[in-house]
């Protein structure tokens, strides 16, 4: 098990890379078999489906980084429990395809194995996300 400070450092490094859209630096922190999921209703699939296949994870990460400007989001608190880190984040996000912005707060759960992130699960306001990307405009 990694010590608390090391886990926090990895998460902070991940977010620093995310703020500047550095996918390579983000993925360098990931272990083999990384999985990713945004928690939410199946009605928002595929956005809310867990992705585990490496090519699918790469596609999701590239799409999220290309479409979501997270440079004005800050970590407000980190909670560490064993090899799991919960990161509370808050700030303004921008959906770049339409320029729409929203102030939000969300929680990320990182699970670590052998010093690498093996799972990232995001707990976000999926209704706000759906509205921001235009899914509710119909």
C-alpha positions in Angstrom: 0.0 0.0 0.0 1.2 3.5 -0.9 1.6 6.1 1.8 -1.0 8.9 2.0 1.4 11.7 0.7 2.4 9.6 -2.3 -1.3 8.9 -3.2 -2.2 12.6 -2.8 0.9 13.6 -5.0 -0.2 11.3 -7.8 -3.8 12.7 -7.8 -2.5 16.3 -7.7 -0.1 15.5 -10.6 -3.0 13.9 -12.5 -5.2 17.1 -12.0 -2.3 19.4 -13.0 -1.9 17.4 -16.2 -5.7 17.5 -16.8 -5.8 21.3 -16.3 -3.5 21.8 -19.3 -4.9 18.9 -21.3 -1.7 16.8 -21.1 -3.1 13.3 -21.9 0.3 11.7 -22.0 1.1 12.8 -18.4 -2.3 11.7 -17.3 -2.1 8.3 -18.8 1.5 7.8 -17.5 -0.1 7.6 -14.0 -2.5 4.8 -15.1 -1.8 1.2 -14.6 -2.7 -1.7 -17.0 -6.3 -2.4 -17.1 -7.4 1.1 -16.2 -11.2 1.4 -16.0 -13.2 4.6 -16.1 -16.9 5.4 -15.4 -19.1 8.4 -14.9 -21.8 7.3 -12.4 -25.3 8.0 -13.7 -28.4 6.6 -15.3 -28.2 4.1 -18.1 -30.4 6.6 -20.0 -27.2 8.6 -20.5 -25.3 5.7 -22.0 -22.7 5.5 -23.4 -21.6 8.4 -21.2 -22.3 6.5 -18.0 -21.0 3.1 -19.0 -17.8 1.7 -17.4 -14.9 1.5 -20.0 -12.2 -1.0 -19.5 -10.8 -1.9 -22.9 -7.5 0.1 -23.4 -8.5 1.5 -26.8 -11.9 2.5 -25.5 -10.3 4.2 -22.4 -8.0 6.1 -24.7 -10.9 7.3 -26.8 -12.9 8.4 -23.8 -10.0 10.3 -22.2 -9.2 12.0 -25.5 -12.8 13.0 -26.0 -13.2 14.3 -22.5 -10.0 16.3 -22.6 -10.9 17.7 -26.1 -14.5 18.6 -25.1 -14.2 19.8 -21.4 -12.0 22.6 -20.3 -11.3 21.9 -16.6 -8.7 24.6 -16.1 -10.9 26.5 -13.6 -11.6 23.5 -11.4 -9.7 23.1 -8.2 -9.4 20.3 -5.7 -11.0 21.4 -2.4 -10.3 18.3 -0.4 -8.7 14.8 -0.7 -9.7 11.9 1.4 -7.5 8.8 1.5 -8.7 5.3 2.6 -6.1 2.6 2.0 -5.4 2.5 -1.7 -8.4 4.7 -2.6 -8.4 8.5 -2.9 -11.6 10.6 -3.0 -11.1 14.0 -4.5 -13.7 16.7 -4.0 -13.5 19.2 -6.9 -15.2 22.5 -7.5 -15.2 25.3 -10.1 -16.3 26.3 -13.6 -16.3 23.8 -16.4 -16.6 24.7 -20.1 -18.0 22.4 -22.8 -15.8 23.5 -25.7 -18.0 22.4 -28.7 -20.7 25.0 -27.7 -18.8 27.2 -25.2 -21.3 26.6 -22.5 -20.0 27.0 -18.9 -21.4 25.7 -15.6 -20.3 26.0 -12.0 -20.2 22.6 -10.4 -18.9 20.4 -7.7 -18.1 16.7 -8.1 -16.2 13.8 -6.5 -13.7 11.5 -8.2 -12.7 8.2 -6.7 -9.2 6.9 -7.7 -8.2 3.3 -6.9 -4.5 2.4 -6.9 -2.5 -0.8 -7.4 1.3 -1.0 -7.5 1.5 2.8 -7.5 -0.7 3.3 -10.5 -4.3 4.4 -11.0 -6.4 1.3 -12.0 -9.8 2.8 -11.6 -11.3 6.3 -11.8 -15.0 6.7 -11.1 -16.6 10.2 -11.3 -19.7 11.2 -9.4 -21.0 14.3 -11.2 -24.3 16.1 -11.7 -25.3 14.2 -14.8 -28.4 16.3 -15.4 -26.2 19.4 -15.5 -23.8 17.7 -17.9 -26.7 16.5 -20.1 -28.0 20.1 -20.2 -24.5 21.6 -20.9 -23.9 19.3 -23.9 -27.4 19.9 -25.3 -29.1 16.6 -24.6 -32.0 18.4 -23.0 -32.6 20.8 -25.9 -34.8 18.4 -27.8 
